[in-house]
């Protein structure tokens, strides 16, 4: 006698069913578009699926910032003026707050008062703290300078915040020992175009680790901004090492 259809189907073991579900989830991840922000050219970025690492802390969510930058406001990514040396810098250059936030596709970040994402540099030191980004490097990666080392904190543990004295005598904020910077290539709050530049610069999380949730292909930094005379310090796309 022929067996019924229900008799022909073999039961699926619970373990096998779990593997099928996990496989479907991984396939969905692979099918997702690149991890770069929507305003970027996706062709310039790598794939979204990066394996989780021990020092990655990111949960994708809505941006904590919204709206355009006030064109009359001081440049939030500008480094201290050449005359601002020693322990004090002009008030409008000081990073007065550090805020833990979440931005689309990247997840957990730390932002300055203007909502610009902060970075850490692999060539720096964290124990002891040391900044190795000076000169043109500091024009491309403006340091988060401070006068008193006491920024207002939100979503950032005060025990992780410190300072380091730079080569020009100014003080720079650190997070878990790592000096903090913005990036001249970020033109509005919440952008993170500095991620993986030269394979050395990374978005920093509120705990001081690298955020590797989205890891675009290694790219070159933007050229240093024009100086006071109006001339560029270098051509766009030059092979800067920082």
RALIN-V636731 format. One record per helix or strand of 2 or more residues. SS is the DSSP state (@ for helix, = for strand). FROM is the first residue (numbers start at 0). TO is the last residue. If there is no record, write none. Layout:
# RALIN-V636731
ss->{SS SS}
from->{FROM FROM}
to->{TO TO}
This chain:
# RALIN-V636731
ss->{@ @ @ @ = = = = = @ = = @ = = = =}
from->{4 13 41 90 96 106 118 124 128 135 144 151 157 160 170 177 200}
to->{7 30 43 92 102 110 120 125 129 139 145 153 159 164 174 178 203}
